[in-house]
Amino acid sequence: MFPTLRLSKALNLGSFVNARVLRDHARREAFAAAELTRQALRYIAQNTQLPLLQRTKAQVDLALMDSNTRRMKIKNRCIVSGRGRGILRNFRICRYQFRLMGKAGDLPGVKKANW
Amino acid sequence: MATTIPTIVKLLPTKALPPRERLQELAKTSARIFSTTYNPHNLRTGNRVLRERLKGPTLLDYYFPGRRVGVVDLRRYFPMMSFADEDERQRLLDVQSKKLRGKGAPKKKKEANKKKAKIVRGSVEEYVLARL
């Protein structure tokens, strides 16, 4: 499945964990590890002052990098239930958990509207 | 910010402009003095990429903010130094004390169960005998 992804052995995610959350976290680690290389290659590729051959080579290198090191592969998931859709970014939880926790008063400053 | 010719022109008191070369020279000198970029033709130098901040650390902090470094990480990045793993030491101590109290993990089976093998191969009578 993901032979190139390796999770940190000291991994202790405090949140809800399932395979998808783990996979997403592994992608985050892969992205963070490769980010510097990626930016350097992007700089070379976008610099019009450099020779064309070098720029093309950088572009090819970028395209050949592992796809799991891409930023767009990372998806924010719910930290309470692991759900992938309907996430409120500020709270990092999905809409249903937001409702439950908001009603229970677990989210500071969140109150059910009533008028 | 790079000083461009239009900004210099705005600063000039009169509308009578000096020649273009003089203005460019001025922009160049000002760029040199204030160590800004002099890029009169707006070429793409890729500096935009260099100016971007690294997003990796923030993205890593998503699921459990602030708990990224463990003993294993320290050992990996500083192999010349030694680090004590308190949790692991405690676990080993617990295992040892359990063993001393006779509550350790069971020993591994060395041979497969012979009875079961017989039952599978044997006839119905043997099976019944074995069950009795």
gemmi code that builds the backbone of each chain (N, CA, C; Angstrom):
import gemmi

chains = {
    "A": [
        ("MET", (0.834, -1.204, 0.000), (0.000, 0.000, 0.000), (0.866, 1.251, 0.000)),
        ("PHE", (1.546, 1.484, 1.140), (2.391, 2.671, 1.254), (3.790, 2.258, 1.651)),
        ("PRO", (4.532, 1.662, 0.737), (5.849, 1.157, 1.119), (6.824, 2.274, 1.477)),
        ("THR", (6.594, 3.464, 0.949), (7.560, 4.531, 1.191), (7.288, 5.271, 2.495)),
        ("LEU", (6.094, 5.064, 3.044), (5.762, 5.804, 4.255), (6.257, 5.064, 5.475)),
        ("ARG", (6.942, 5.771, 6.327), (7.397, 5.160, 7.565), (7.002, 6.053, 8.724)),
        ("LEU", (6.336, 5.480, 9.690), (5.910, 6.283, 10.835), (7.006, 6.320, 11.881)),
        ("SER", (7.020, 7.412, 12.611), (7.978, 7.519, 13.706), (7.674, 6.455, 14.750)),
        ("LYS", (8.736, 5.844, 15.293), (8.513, 4.759, 16.245), (8.007, 5.301, 17.580)),
        ("ALA", (8.311, 6.554, 17.852), (7.856, 7.138, 19.108), (6.478, 7.771, 18.938)),
        ("LEU", (5.783, 7.336, 17.893), (4.505, 7.967, 17.579), (3.506, 7.738, 18.702)),
        ("ASN", (2.960, 8.833, 19.178), (1.920, 8.726, 20.185), (0.907, 9.804, 19.866)),
        ("LEU", (0.018, 9.487, 18.937), (-1.009, 10.455, 18.587), (-2.013, 10.472, 19.727)),
        ("GLY", (-2.296, 11.638, 20.225), (-3.212, 11.698, 21.358), (-4.648, 11.575, 20.952)),
        ("SER", (-4.878, 11.616, 19.642), (-6.251, 11.681, 19.185), (-6.778, 10.292, 18.855)),
        ("PHE", (-7.983, 10.272, 18.327), (-8.565, 9.034, 17.802), (-7.674, 8.516, 16.684)),
        ("VAL", (-7.450, 7.210, 16.661), (-6.555, 6.654, 15.642), (-7.259, 5.530, 14.897)),
        ("ASN", (-7.308, 5.624, 13.613), (-7.617, 4.471, 12.773), (-6.661, 4.490, 11.583)),
        ("ALA", (-6.845, 3.530, 10.677), (-5.872, 3.384, 9.593), (-5.769, 4.659, 8.780)),
        ("ARG", (-6.902, 5.311, 8.577), (-6.884, 6.508, 7.721), (-6.171, 7.669, 8.392)),
        ("VAL", (-6.399, 7.774, 9.702), (-5.700, 8.839, 10.439), (-4.194, 8.584, 10.404)),
        ("LEU", (-3.822, 7.324, 10.620), (-2.397, 6.963, 10.589), (-1.797, 7.269, 9.229)),
        ("ARG", (-2.545, 6.911, 8.190), (-2.066, 7.133, 6.825), (-1.865, 8.623, 6.584)),
        ("ASP", (-2.826, 9.402, 7.043), (-2.720, 10.850, 6.853), (-1.532, 11.400, 7.630)),
        ("HIS", (-1.357, 10.881, 8.846), (-0.219, 11.366, 9.638), (1.101, 10.981, 8.973)),
        ("ALA", (1.148, 9.784, 8.410), (2.367, 9.355, 7.715), (2.652, 10.272, 6.540)),
        ("ARG", (1.599, 10.675, 5.861), (1.778, 11.603, 4.745), (2.316, 12.936, 5.246)),
        ("ARG", (1.818, 13.360, 6.414), (2.322, 14.616, 6.980), (3.812, 14.501, 7.268)),
        ("GLU", (4.206, 13.352, 7.837), (5.630, 13.174, 8.143), (6.455, 13.161, 6.859)),
        ("ALA", (5.925, 12.483, 5.836), (6.646, 12.419, 4.557), (6.791, 13.811, 3.961)),
        ("PHE", (5.723, 14.580, 4.069), (5.767, 15.944, 3.512), (6.799, 16.790, 4.254)),
        ("ALA", (6.761, 16.709, 5.586), (7.685, 17.530, 6.374), (9.128, 17.147, 6.090)),
        ("ALA", (9.359, 15.844, 5.891), (10.736, 15.388, 5.650), (11.238, 15.860, 4.293)),
        ("ALA", (10.358, 15.927, 3.300), (10.793, 16.220, 1.931), (10.585, 17.673, 1.543)),
        ("GLU", (10.085, 18.471, 2.479), (9.679, 19.825, 2.105), (10.855, 20.669, 1.605)),
        ("LEU", (11.979, 20.540, 2.282), (13.133, 21.372, 1.926), (13.614, 21.058, 0.506)),
        ("THR", (13.733, 19.758, 0.202), (14.130, 19.328, -1.144), (13.160, 19.871, -2.181)),
        ("ARG", (11.899, 19.752, -1.831), (10.856, 20.168, -2.762), (10.952, 21.663, -3.063)),
        ("GLN", (11.157, 22.457, -2.024), (11.248, 23.900, -2.215), (12.490, 24.261, -3.029)),
        ("ALA", (13.594, 23.563, -2.753), (14.823, 23.848, -3.506), (14.604, 23.560, -4.982)),
        ("LEU", (13.968, 22.434, -5.274), (13.706, 22.078, -6.672), (12.752, 23.083, -7.310)),
        ("ARG", (11.772, 23.524, -6.535), (10.828, 24.517, -7.064), (11.547, 25.820, -7.388)),
        ("TYR", (12.490, 26.182, -6.514), (13.248, 27.418, -6.753), (14.019, 27.312, -8.056)),
        ("ILE", (14.695, 26.190, -8.255), (15.474, 26.002, -9.481), (14.552, 26.021, -10.699)),
        ("ALA", (13.413, 25.359, -10.562), (12.515, 25.244, -11.705), (11.900, 26.584, -12.082)),
        ("GLN", (11.681, 27.440, -11.091), (10.981, 28.695, -11.363), (11.922, 29.852, -11.647)),
        ("ASN", (13.219, 29.646, -11.465), (14.177, 30.718, -11.686), (14.529, 30.798, -13.168)),
        ("THR", (14.059, 31.869, -13.817), (14.284, 31.981, -15.260), (15.718, 32.375, -15.589)),
        ("GLN", (16.501, 32.725, -14.564), (17.895, 33.094, -14.806), (18.763, 31.860, -15.070)),
        ("LEU", (18.311, 30.720, -14.586), (19.125, 29.508, -14.690), (18.984, 28.877, -16.068)),
        ("PRO", (19.976, 28.075, -16.479), (19.891, 27.417, -17.801), (18.678, 26.496, -17.899)),
        ("LEU", (18.181, 26.413, -19.100), (16.932, 25.683, -19.339), (17.053, 24.213, -18.960)),
        ("LEU", (18.222, 23.643, -19.249), (18.411, 22.209, -18.976), (18.284, 21.932, -17.477)),
        ("GLN", (18.924, 22.794, -16.695), (18.881, 22.618, -15.241), (17.451, 22.753, -14.717)),
        ("ARG", (16.732, 23.735, -15.253), (15.350, 23.945, -14.802), (14.481, 22.748, -15.156)),
        ("THR", (14.656, 22.249, -16.375), (13.867, 21.091, -16.793), (14.161, 19.885, -15.919)),
        ("LYS", (15.447, 19.725, -15.601), (15.856, 18.605, -14.762), (15.184, 18.701, -13.383)),
        ("ALA", (15.149, 19.925, -12.866), (14.498, 20.131, -11.566), (13.016, 19.806, -11.648)),
        ("GLN", (12.413, 20.180, -12.765), (10.985, 19.881, -12.936), (10.741, 18.381, -12.962)),
        ("VAL", (11.626, 17.680, -13.680), (11.478, 16.223, -13.765), (11.675, 15.593, -12.389)),
        ("ASP", (12.671, 16.096, -11.658), (12.927, 15.574, -10.316), (11.715, 15.767, -9.419)),
        ("LEU", (11.111, 16.950, -9.538), (9.915, 17.231, -8.737), (8.801, 16.252, -9.073)),
        ("ALA", (8.626, 16.012, -10.358), (7.545, 15.127, -10.787), (7.807, 13.697, -10.360)),
        ("LEU", (9.098, 13.349, -10.240), (9.432, 11.967, -9.895), (9.461, 11.735, -8.390)),
        ("MET", (9.319, 12.789, -7.606), (9.316, 12.596, -6.152), (8.096, 11.791, -5.747)),
        ("ASP", (8.209, 11.131, -4.606), (7.103, 10.305, -4.137), (5.844, 11.163, -3.992)),
        ("SER", (4.749, 10.628, -4.471), (3.537, 11.451, -4.485), (3.026, 11.722, -3.074)),
        ("ASN", (3.458, 10.890, -2.114), (3.007, 11.120, -0.742), (3.709, 12.296, -0.090)),
        ("THR", (4.713, 12.869, -0.765), (5.374, 14.042, -0.204), (4.715, 15.326, -0.701)),
        ("ARG", (3.602, 15.185, -1.374), (2.916, 16.377, -1.866), (2.036, 16.978, -0.773)),
        ("ARG", (1.946, 18.269, -0.798), (1.119, 18.963, 0.188), (-0.357, 18.589, 0.011)),
        ("MET", (-0.788, 18.461, -1.221), (-2.207, 18.259, -1.478), (-2.696, 16.874, -1.089)),
        ("LYS", (-1.772, 15.963, -0.780), (-2.187, 14.623, -0.357), (-2.662, 14.638, 1.095)),
        ("ILE", (-2.294, 15.676, 1.810), (-2.651, 15.767, 3.225), (-4.086, 16.237, 3.356)),
        ("LYS", (-4.816, 15.551, 4.207), (-6.215, 15.921, 4.401), (-6.479, 16.064, 5.886)),
        ("ASN", (-7.126, 17.138, 6.243), (-7.474, 17.319, 7.648), (-8.592, 16.355, 8.015)),
        ("ARG", (-8.358, 15.592, 9.085), (-9.381, 14.650, 9.533), (-9.819, 15.026, 10.936)),
        ("CYS", (-10.979, 14.505, 11.309), (-11.521, 14.783, 12.640), (-10.636, 14.126, 13.691)),
        ("ILE", (-10.213, 14.880, 14.715), (-9.324, 14.291, 15.712), (-10.104, 13.502, 16.754)),
        ("VAL", (-11.424, 13.587, 16.741), (-12.218, 12.830, 17.709), (-12.736, 11.540, 17.092)),
        ("SER", (-13.164, 11.608, 15.825), (-13.764, 10.426, 15.222), (-13.018, 9.950, 13.973)),
        ("GLY", (-12.066, 10.704, 13.472), (-11.335, 10.286, 12.289), (-12.060, 10.529, 10.992)),
        ("ARG", (-13.210, 11.178, 11.055), (-13.986, 11.416, 9.851), (-13.242, 12.373, 8.929)),
        ("GLY", (-13.408, 12.161, 7.597), (-12.646, 12.942, 6.643), (-13.406, 14.097, 6.031)),
        ("ARG", (-14.712, 14.118, 6.252), (-15.502, 15.180, 5.620), (-16.190, 16.022, 6.684)),
        ("GLY", (-16.535, 17.216, 6.297), (-17.281, 18.093, 7.190), (-16.491, 18.483, 8.416)),
        ("ILE", (-15.216, 18.839, 8.208), (-14.371, 19.199, 9.340), (-14.429, 20.714, 9.542)),
        ("LEU", (-14.612, 21.152, 10.774), (-14.491, 22.573, 11.083), (-13.037, 22.823, 11.418)),
        ("ARG", (-12.385, 23.585, 10.559), (-10.938, 23.679, 10.628), (-10.465, 24.263, 11.959)),
        ("ASN", (-11.220, 25.235, 12.480), (-10.783, 25.894, 13.718), (-10.801, 24.935, 14.902)),
        ("PHE", (-11.703, 23.959, 14.868), (-11.820, 23.040, 16.000), (-11.199, 21.679, 15.696)),
        ("ARG", (-10.880, 21.432, 14.439), (-10.289, 20.187, 13.970), (-11.193, 18.986, 14.230)),
        ("ILE", (-12.488, 19.212, 14.351), (-13.416, 18.089, 14.522), (-14.521, 18.189, 13.483)),
        ("CYS", (-15.222, 17.080, 13.278), (-16.252, 17.071, 12.250), (-17.544, 17.677, 12.802)),
        ("ARG", (-18.466, 17.893, 11.905), (-19.664, 18.667, 12.277), (-20.487, 17.972, 13.358)),
        ("TYR", (-20.557, 16.646, 13.276), (-21.365, 15.930, 14.259), (-20.727, 15.976, 15.639)),
        ("GLN", (-19.398, 15.743, 15.688), (-18.703, 15.838, 16.975), (-18.773, 17.261, 17.519)),
        ("PHE", (-18.748, 18.223, 16.589), (-18.864, 19.622, 17.007), (-20.199, 19.837, 17.718)),
        ("ARG", (-21.236, 19.257, 17.139), (-22.571, 19.399, 17.739), (-22.612, 18.766, 19.123)),
        ("LEU", (-22.092, 17.524, 19.182), (-22.128, 16.808, 20.467), (-21.318, 17.542, 21.536)),
        ("MET", (-20.083, 17.877, 21.168), (-19.196, 18.492, 22.163), (-19.652, 19.903, 22.506)),
        ("GLY", (-20.179, 20.600, 21.499), (-20.677, 21.942, 21.764), (-21.845, 21.915, 22.724)),
        ("LYS", (-22.719, 20.927, 22.530), (-23.878, 20.814, 23.412), (-23.450, 20.441, 24.829)),
        ("ALA", (-22.411, 19.586, 24.900), (-21.941, 19.149, 26.215), (-21.128, 20.237, 26.908)),
        ("GLY", (-20.830, 21.302, 26.181), (-20.064, 22.387, 26.781), (-18.579, 22.138, 26.810)),
        ("ASP", (-18.095, 21.214, 25.952), (-16.659, 20.912, 25.936), (-15.860, 21.893, 25.092)),
        ("LEU", (-16.544, 22.705, 24.300), (-15.839, 23.660, 23.451), (-16.030, 25.063, 24.031)),
        ("PRO", (-14.964, 25.650, 24.525), (-15.095, 26.968, 25.143), (-15.639, 27.993, 24.155)),
        ("GLY", (-16.615, 28.738, 24.586), (-17.156, 29.811, 23.759), (-18.187, 29.358, 22.752)),
        ("VAL", (-18.476, 28.071, 22.695), (-19.463, 27.583, 21.732), (-20.788, 27.370, 22.449)),
        ("LYS", (-21.825, 27.934, 21.859), (-23.123, 27.898, 22.504), (-24.185, 27.678, 21.441)),
        ("LYS", (-25.221, 26.971, 21.781), (-26.275, 26.737, 20.802), (-27.102, 28.003, 20.641)),
        ("ALA", (-27.283, 28.362, 19.361), (-28.031, 29.589, 19.101), (-29.494, 29.398, 19.469)),
        ("ASN", (-30.105, 30.433, 19.998), (-31.492, 30.342, 20.442), (-32.112, 31.734, 20.360)),
        ("TRP", (-33.111, 31.850, 19.520), (-33.755, 33.174, 19.442), (-35.207, 33.047, 19.053)),
    ],
    "B": [
        ("MET", (11.472, 46.043, -0.247), (10.786, 46.429, -1.498), (11.756, 47.092, -2.462)),
        ("ALA", (11.676, 46.682, -3.690), (12.555, 47.266, -4.702), (12.026, 48.645, -5.077)),
        ("THR", (12.946, 49.598, -5.200), (12.530, 50.938, -5.599), (12.381, 50.969, -7.105)),
        ("THR", (11.195, 51.194, -7.556), (10.956, 51.204, -9.000), (10.963, 52.650, -9.495)),
        ("ILE", (11.058, 52.771, -10.794), (11.133, 54.108, -11.393), (9.861, 54.925, -11.100)),
        ("PRO", (8.665, 54.369, -11.231), (7.465, 55.174, -10.924), (7.460, 55.768, -9.528)),
        ("THR", (7.948, 55.009, -8.530), (7.953, 55.559, -7.176), (8.920, 56.726, -7.073)),
        ("ILE", (10.039, 56.604, -7.768), (11.007, 57.709, -7.749), (10.410, 58.926, -8.431)),
        ("VAL", (9.699, 58.674, -9.526), (9.089, 59.775, -10.277), (8.088, 60.515, -9.407)),
        ("LYS", (7.329, 59.735, -8.592), (6.339, 60.366, -7.717), (7.011, 61.295, -6.708)),
        ("LEU", (8.192, 60.903, -6.292), (8.880, 61.675, -5.271), (9.505, 62.964, -5.831)),
        ("LEU", (9.620, 63.039, -7.140), (10.288, 64.197, -7.744), (9.423, 65.449, -7.618)),
        ("PRO", (10.057, 66.608, -7.371), (9.267, 67.831, -7.165), (8.622, 68.359, -8.439)),
        ("THR", (9.294, 68.258, -9.580), (8.744, 68.821, -10.812), (8.341, 67.719, -11.759)),
        ("LYS", (7.652, 68.100, -12.823), (7.218, 67.107, -13.796), (8.242, 66.906, -14.903)),
        ("ALA", (9.235, 67.784, -14.946), (10.291, 67.618, -15.942), (11.191, 66.470, -15.520)),
        ("LEU", (11.134, 65.365, -16.273), (11.836, 64.153, -15.848), (13.279, 64.146, -16.331)),
        ("PRO", (14.170, 63.611, -15.509), (15.511, 63.328, -15.989), (15.451, 62.180, -16.986)),
        ("PRO", (16.504, 61.978, -17.769), (16.477, 60.863, -18.747), (16.313, 59.508, -18.059)),
        ("ARG", (15.810, 58.534, -18.800), (15.474, 57.215, -18.285), (16.686, 56.510, -17.674)),
        ("GLU", (17.825, 56.675, -18.337), (19.028, 55.986, -17.852), (19.418, 56.483, -16.464)),
        ("ARG", (19.256, 57.799, -16.278), (19.599, 58.392, -14.983), (18.695, 57.826, -13.896)),
        ("LEU", (17.421, 57.729, -14.226), (16.467, 57.190, -13.249), (16.795, 55.751, -12.892)),
        ("GLN", (17.144, 54.970, -13.899), (17.493, 53.566, -13.651), (18.725, 53.455, -12.786)),
        ("GLU", (19.655, 54.335, -13.081), (20.889, 54.360, -12.290), (20.567, 54.661, -10.827)),
        ("LEU", (19.665, 55.633, -10.664), (19.247, 56.005, -9.313), (18.612, 54.816, -8.590)),
        ("ALA", (17.717, 54.102, -9.308), (17.053, 52.935, -8.718), (18.086, 51.888, -8.315)),
        ("LYS", (19.069, 51.724, -9.185), (20.113, 50.731, -8.936), (20.914, 51.087, -7.683)),
        ("THR", (21.298, 52.370, -7.610), (22.085, 52.820, -6.461), (21.284, 52.670, -5.167)),
        ("SER", (20.035, 53.062, -5.245), (19.206, 52.965, -4.044), (19.054, 51.510, -3.613)),
        ("ALA", (18.916, 50.612, -4.609), (18.821, 49.178, -4.296), (20.099, 48.701, -3.635)),
        ("ARG", (21.248, 49.218, -4.125), (22.528, 48.775, -3.565), (22.673, 49.265, -2.125)),
        ("ILE", (22.273, 50.516, -1.912), (22.460, 51.111, -0.584), (21.556, 50.427, 0.442)),
        ("PHE", (20.296, 50.238, 0.094), (19.345, 49.652, 1.052), (19.253, 48.137, 0.921)),
        ("SER", (20.171, 47.572, 0.158), (20.223, 46.122, -0.103), (18.839, 45.540, -0.410)),
        ("THR", (18.190, 46.136, -1.392), (16.950, 45.578, -1.923), (17.234, 44.999, -3.306)),
        ("THR", (16.242, 44.370, -3.889), (16.449, 43.722, -5.179), (16.305, 44.723, -6.307)),
        ("TYR", (17.237, 44.681, -7.227), (17.119, 45.506, -8.420), (16.765, 44.597, -9.584)),
        ("ASN", (15.526, 44.665, -9.995), (15.040, 43.762, -11.038), (14.170, 44.574, -11.997)),
        ("PRO", (14.811, 45.391, -12.879), (14.044, 46.349, -13.675), (13.079, 45.699, -14.657)),
        ("HIS", (13.408, 44.506, -15.126), (12.531, 43.865, -16.124), (11.558, 42.883, -15.498)),
        ("ASN", (11.473, 42.875, -14.160), (10.568, 41.978, -13.439), (10.740, 40.525, -13.873)),
        ("LEU", (11.985, 40.093, -13.913), (12.242, 38.697, -14.269), (11.829, 37.789, -13.122)),
        ("ARG", (11.471, 36.559, -13.451), (11.097, 35.588, -12.420), (12.360, 34.919, -11.899)),
        ("THR", (12.717, 35.263, -10.691), (13.964, 34.723, -10.136), (13.716, 33.605, -9.145)),
        ("GLY", (12.463, 33.297, -8.911), (12.161, 32.206, -7.985), (12.294, 32.597, -6.527)),
        ("ASN", (12.502, 33.880, -6.264), (12.638, 34.310, -4.870), (11.359, 34.115, -4.073)),
        ("ARG", (10.267, 34.108, -4.783), (8.971, 33.876, -4.145), (8.996, 32.575, -3.358)),
        ("VAL", (9.607, 31.551, -3.959), (9.666, 30.239, -3.320), (10.508, 30.312, -2.050)),
        ("LEU", (11.625, 31.052, -2.153), (12.511, 31.145, -0.992), (11.869, 31.908, 0.150)),
        ("ARG", (10.979, 32.819, -0.200), (10.330, 33.627, 0.838), (9.258, 32.841, 1.579)),
        ("GLU", (8.740, 31.792, 0.987), (7.673, 31.015, 1.633), (8.177, 30.378, 2.919)),
        ("ARG", (7.288, 30.350, 3.893), (7.699, 29.708, 5.147), (7.430, 28.221, 5.036)),
        ("LEU", (8.174, 27.416, 5.793), (7.997, 25.960, 5.729), (6.733, 25.565, 6.485)),
        ("LYS", (5.929, 24.741, 5.831), (4.638, 24.402, 6.429), (4.674, 23.083, 7.185)),
        ("GLY", (5.750, 22.321, 6.994), (5.809, 20.972, 7.580), (5.534, 20.912, 9.064)),
        ("PRO", (6.234, 21.693, 9.895), (6.020, 21.627, 11.341), (4.576, 21.884, 11.752)),
        ("THR", (3.941, 22.868, 11.107), (2.546, 23.170, 11.437), (1.646, 22.002, 11.082)),
        ("LEU", (1.890, 21.429, 9.914), (1.027, 20.337, 9.464), (1.223, 19.103, 10.336)),
        ("LEU", (2.454, 18.918, 10.827), (2.723, 17.757, 11.684), (1.992, 17.880, 13.011)),
        ("ASP", (1.726, 19.104, 13.418), (1.123, 19.340, 14.728), (-0.385, 19.128, 14.749)),
        ("TYR", (-0.950, 18.596, 13.673), (-2.405, 18.580, 13.567), (-3.068, 17.661, 14.595)),
        ("TYR", (-2.637, 16.413, 14.655), (-3.378, 15.443, 15.463), (-3.073, 15.560, 16.941)),
        ("PHE", (-1.852, 15.926, 17.275), (-1.525, 16.049, 18.689), (-0.486, 17.148, 18.848)),
        ("PRO", (-0.931, 18.386, 18.973), (0.009, 19.502, 18.968), (0.991, 19.432, 20.127)),
        ("GLY", (2.238, 19.737, 19.811), (3.230, 19.922, 20.863), (3.863, 18.665, 21.401)),
        ("ARG", (3.538, 17.483, 20.859), (4.175, 16.268, 21.353), (4.837, 15.551, 20.190)),
        ("ARG", (5.814, 16.174, 19.604), (6.386, 15.582, 18.413), (7.682, 14.829, 18.668)),
        ("VAL", (8.438, 15.225, 19.669), (9.758, 14.640, 19.852), (9.742, 13.645, 21.000)),
        ("GLY", (10.199, 12.441, 20.720), (10.311, 11.419, 21.745), (11.758, 10.987, 21.891)),
        ("VAL", (11.978, 10.039, 22.791), (13.337, 9.564, 23.040), (13.921, 8.915, 21.783)),
        ("VAL", (13.054, 8.197, 21.062), (13.520, 7.523, 19.848), (14.023, 8.541, 18.826)),
        ("ASP", (13.289, 9.652, 18.709), (13.709, 10.712, 17.787), (15.046, 11.292, 18.214)),
        ("LEU", (15.174, 11.547, 19.529), (16.436, 12.106, 20.035), (17.592, 11.185, 19.711)),
        ("ARG", (17.365, 9.870, 19.930), (18.439, 8.911, 19.657), (18.780, 8.874, 18.182)),
        ("ARG", (17.760, 9.052, 17.355), (18.008, 8.980, 15.920), (18.823, 10.186, 15.453)),
        ("TYR", (18.492, 11.387, 15.996), (19.149, 12.574, 15.505), (20.481, 12.853, 16.201)),
        ("PHE", (20.634, 12.340, 17.435), (21.907, 12.519, 18.142), (22.467, 11.167, 18.542)),
        ("PRO", (22.981, 10.405, 17.574), (23.437, 9.041, 17.892), (24.648, 9.026, 18.816)),
        ("MET", (25.374, 10.149, 18.917), (26.579, 10.151, 19.745), (26.237, 10.300, 21.229)),
        ("MET", (25.012, 10.674, 21.530), (24.650, 10.869, 22.934), (23.720, 9.758, 23.407)),
        ("SER", (23.632, 9.599, 24.725), (22.754, 8.560, 25.271), (21.583, 9.216, 25.996)),
        ("PHE", (20.421, 8.658, 25.795), (19.214, 9.194, 26.424), (18.514, 8.084, 27.192)),
        ("ALA", (18.013, 8.408, 28.363), (17.307, 7.420, 29.172), (15.827, 7.438, 28.824)),
        ("ASP", (15.305, 6.273, 28.487), (13.883, 6.154, 28.192), (13.177, 5.647, 29.448)),
        ("GLU", (12.560, 6.561, 30.177), (11.984, 6.217, 31.488), (10.838, 5.212, 31.339)),
        ("ASP", (9.990, 5.426, 30.314), (8.843, 4.534, 30.123), (9.301, 3.109, 29.841)),
        ("GLU", (10.317, 2.983, 28.974), (10.800, 1.650, 28.594), (11.430, 0.955, 29.800)),
        ("ARG", (12.177, 1.708, 30.603), (12.831, 1.147, 31.794), (11.760, 0.631, 32.754)),
        ("GLN", (10.710, 1.417, 32.934), (9.624, 1.018, 33.839), (8.940, -0.253, 33.326)),
        ("ARG", (8.767, -0.337, 32.000), (8.105, -1.507, 31.416), (8.939, -2.761, 31.679)),
        ("LEU", (10.257, -2.639, 31.458), (11.135, -3.803, 31.680), (11.109, -4.227, 33.148)),
        ("LEU", (11.092, -3.239, 34.046), (11.019, -3.540, 35.483), (9.733, -4.284, 35.811)),
        ("ASP", (8.630, -3.829, 35.224), (7.337, -4.471, 35.471), (7.358, -5.919, 34.995)),
        ("VAL", (7.913, -6.130, 33.789), (7.985, -7.485, 33.231), (8.793, -8.392, 34.160)),
        ("GLN", (9.903, -7.851, 34.662), (10.767, -8.636, 35.538), (10.035, -9.027, 36.826)),
        ("SER", (9.355, -8.047, 37.400), (8.666, -8.322, 38.668), (7.535, -9.323, 38.455)),
        ("LYS", (6.884, -9.238, 37.299), (5.814, -10.199, 36.989), (6.384, -11.603, 36.875)),
        ("LYS", (7.549, -11.707, 36.229), (8.190, -13.017, 36.066), (8.522, -13.614, 37.422)),
        ("LEU", (9.029, -12.763, 38.328), (9.404, -13.230, 39.658), (8.180, -13.737, 40.414)),
        ("ARG", (7.042, -13.133, 40.178), (5.813, -13.567, 40.846), (5.137, -14.716, 40.102)),
        ("GLY", (5.791, -15.201, 39.035), (5.218, -16.317, 38.286), (4.047, -15.913, 37.426)),
        ("LYS", (3.984, -14.643, 37.053), (2.872, -14.181, 36.231), (3.361, -13.662, 34.883)),
        ("GLY", (4.481, -14.205, 34.431), (5.035, -13.776, 33.154), (4.309, -14.416, 31.982)),
        ("ALA", (4.820, -14.125, 30.795), (4.222, -14.699, 29.594), (4.495, -16.200, 29.565)),
        ("PRO", (3.562, -17.011, 29.054), (3.773, -18.459, 28.987), (4.890, -18.821, 28.031)),
        ("LYS", (5.499, -20.023, 28.277), (6.583, -20.450, 27.395), (6.043, -20.863, 26.038)),
        ("LYS", (6.889, -20.733, 25.038), (6.451, -21.075, 23.677), (6.315, -22.574, 23.528)),
        ("LYS", (5.302, -22.989, 22.764), (5.092, -24.400, 22.493), (6.197, -24.882, 21.560)),
        ("LYS", (6.804, -26.054, 21.915), (7.890, -26.524, 21.058), (7.401, -27.497, 19.990)),
        ("GLU", (6.431, -28.376, 20.355), (5.917, -29.355, 19.377), (4.429, -29.115, 19.160)),
        ("ALA", (3.975, -29.475, 17.979), (2.560, -29.359, 17.695), (1.805, -30.407, 18.501)),
        ("ASN", (0.551, -30.144, 18.785), (-0.242, -31.069, 19.598), (-0.425, -32.397, 18.867)),
        ("LYS", (0.071, -33.505, 19.491), (0.026, -34.812, 18.813), (-1.384, -35.384, 18.767)),
        ("LYS", (-2.130, -35.160, 19.797), (-3.489, -35.702, 19.863), (-4.332, -35.218, 18.701)),
        ("LYS", (-4.255, -33.912, 18.466), (-5.075, -33.312, 17.419), (-4.734, -33.914, 16.062)),
        ("ALA", (-3.449, -34.117, 15.801), (-3.023, -34.674, 14.532), (-3.645, -36.057, 14.332)),
        ("LYS", (-3.643, -36.864, 15.393), (-4.231, -38.201, 15.322), (-5.708, -38.132, 14.968)),
        ("ILE", (-6.392, -37.224, 15.629), (-7.832, -37.113, 15.432), (-8.161, -36.806, 13.983)),
        ("VAL", (-7.379, -35.946, 13.413), (-7.663, -35.544, 12.039), (-7.499, -36.736, 11.095)),
        ("ARG", (-6.394, -37.506, 11.307), (-6.122, -38.601, 10.363), (-6.966, -39.843, 10.655)),
        ("GLY", (-7.280, -40.051, 11.914), (-7.884, -41.315, 12.331), (-9.315, -41.526, 11.869)),
        ("SER", (-9.822, -42.757, 12.108), (-11.185, -43.073, 11.712), (-12.158, -42.542, 12.760)),
        ("VAL", (-13.412, -42.838, 12.573), (-14.443, -42.348, 13.486), (-14.273, -42.974, 14.867)),
        ("GLU", (-13.946, -44.303, 14.886), (-13.796, -45.005, 16.170), (-12.661, -44.407, 16.999)),
        ("GLU", (-11.572, -44.190, 16.309), (-10.424, -43.596, 17.009), (-10.797, -42.231, 17.561)),
        ("TYR", (-11.530, -41.501, 16.784), (-11.943, -40.172, 17.194), (-12.767, -40.245, 18.474)),
        ("VAL", (-13.720, -41.200, 18.469), (-14.588, -41.366, 19.640), (-13.751, -41.762, 20.844)),
        ("LEU", (-12.784, -42.712, 20.637), (-11.913, -43.153, 21.722), (-11.123, -41.987, 22.296)),
        ("ALA", (-10.629, -41.205, 21.364), (-9.822, -40.080, 21.799), (-10.662, -39.109, 22.617)),
        ("ARG", (-11.903, -38.944, 22.191), (-12.790, -38.030, 22.901), (-13.092, -38.580, 24.295)),
        ("LEU", (-13.274, -39.920, 24.390), (-13.577, -40.539, 25.690), (-12.314, -40.505, 26.560)),
    ],
}
model = gemmi.Model(1)
for chain_id, residues in chains.items():
    chain = gemmi.Chain(chain_id)
    for i, (resn, *xyz) in enumerate(residues, 1):
        res = gemmi.Residue()
        res.name, res.seqid = resn, gemmi.SeqId(i, " ")
        for name, pos in zip(("N", "CA", "C"), xyz):
            atom = gemmi.Atom()
            atom.name, atom.element = name, gemmi.Element(name[0])
            atom.pos, atom.b_iso = gemmi.Position(*pos), 0.0
            res.add_atom(atom)
        chain.add_residue(res)
    model.add_chain(chain)
structure = gemmi.Structure()
structure.add_model(model)
structure.setup_entities()
